[in-house]
Amino acid sequence: SEMCIRDSIYMSDGIPQGDSMSPPIAIGTCCYFEDKWVRSNLTAAEQRSVFFTRYLDDILMILSQSRLGHTRSQEIIDSFRTDCYPQPLSLEASSDNKYLEMNVVNTGNDLHFTFHNKNEAHWPTQKFFNIQHYSSIAPAGQKSAIMYGTWHRIRRATTYPSNMMRAA
């Protein structure tokens, strides 16, 4: 049989993730540009007032407005969004205050983190698409490890003990 390719499909924004080496290359590339942006846009004092972390393509940035002021904090965020990466790489802002499996709660004086249960809408029949149901035929040790890992992930993702019980 003969194959005919009529159209090429490509990503116009971001770094393609098809090859097994693409995610590490993408992360390294993004880290390079982030480091370059920090060094050229923030003073040493400002660098101590800005914290950000990356997990693959998710970024959490926390700024101390009490140290930087509202105007400078907003300037930093705007500059990071528009100037950090060369075209065609770009950032999309999220207004729902979620980072990975956490809700970020700003109380005015402190930041707290609660577990964001993506399956909460399915309650009480939660569906965990990446693991087996506990009543499956998998070995008991594997199921226990899955439960322990899930509990550990919830515990790390929250600063409210009451949220741990609700998430479980």
N, C-alpha and C positions, 0 to 999 in steps of 0.2 A: 504494500500500500504506500501511497505517496502522501506526505504531509505538506500542507500549504499554510504558511503563517501570513495572515492578512494584516494584523495590527500588532504593534509592539505595546506591551503594557509595562509601565515603569512608575516608580514612586516619584512624585514631583516634590514632596516635602519629606525630610527625614532621611534616615539611612536604612536601606533595605535590610531585612533580617532573615533572608533565606538561607544563607550558608551558616554552618556551625561557628565559624569565626566572626560572623557579623556582629553579634551582641558584644563580645569583648572589644572589638574594634570600635564600635559605636560608643561604648562607655568610655574608652580611652580617648577618643576624639573629643567627646563632650567635656571630659575632665580637663583636657588640655585647654580648650577655649574658656572654660569656667575659671581655671587658674589664671589664665592670661587676663580675663576680664577683671577678676578680683584685684590683681596686682596693678592694673592701670586705672581702676575706677574708685578704689577705696583706700583711704589713708590707713595707717597701722591702727589708729584708734577706732576707726569705723570697722575694720576687720574684726576687732574684738567684740563688736556690737551686732554682728551679722553672723548667723549660723545657717548653713544649708547643707542638706544631705541629699544624695541621689540613690535611687534604686532603679536600675535600668533606665526607663524613660520617665520616671516620676521624680519630681524634685520638691522638697519641702524647704522653704526659706522662712526663717524666724528672725525678726529685727527687733531691737530694743528701741522703741519710740521714746522712752524716757531719756535715753542717751543721745539718740540721733535727732529727735524731733519729728513731727508728723511730715513736714514738707520734705526733709532729706530722706526719710524712710520711703516715701512715695517715689522720689527721684531715683533711688536705688532700685526699687522694684521695676519701675518703667524702663530704666537703662538695662537691667538684666534681661528683661523680656525682649527688648528691641536690638540691643547691641552685643549681646554675649556671643551669639553664634553667627557665622557667615551664612549668606543665602545659599541654598534654599532651606537650611535648617531653621526651625522656628519653634517657639513655645506657645502652648495654648494655656490660658489661665483657667483655673477652676474656682468657682465661687462657693462650692459646697463644703469647704473646710474638711476635706477627706484626704488622707495620705495613706496609700496602700489599704490596710484593713483597720485604719484608725480614723476616728473623728477627732479633730483638733478643736478644743473648747477654750476660748479666751475668756477668762472671768474678769478681766480688767487688770488684775494684779498678777495672775498666774496663768500658765497654760496647763491644761489637763488633757489627757488622751483617753478616749473610750473606744472600745472595740466596735468596729463597724461590721455588723453581720449582714453580708450580702444576701444571705438566704432568709432574712427575717420575714420577707413577704410570704414565704412558703411555710411559715410556722403553723401548726406543729409538725408538719411533715417536711422538715428541712432536707434539702438535697445537696449533698457535697459531691460535686461532679468529678473531683480528682481523687476520691478515695471510695472504698467499698462501704456498703452499709454494715453496721455491726452484726447483723444477723446473717451475713454472707458466709460462705464456706471457707473463708480465709482462716489461717491459723490464729489461735487466740493471742499468741505473742505479738503477731503483726497488728491485730486489732487494738490491743492494749497500747502498743507503741503509737498508733495513729491517734488514739484518745489522749495519750500523754502529750504528744506533739501539738495537738490542737489546743489543749489546755495551756500549755507553755506559751504558745503563740498569743492566745487571748491575754494571758497574764502580762506578757511583755508589752502588749498594745494598749494597756489601760492604766490610768492612775487612780481610778475609782474602784475600790474593792466591790461595791455593790453591782457595778457593771459586769464584773467577772461572772457572777452568779447568773445574771440575766442572759449573758452571752452563751453560757454553757447550756 
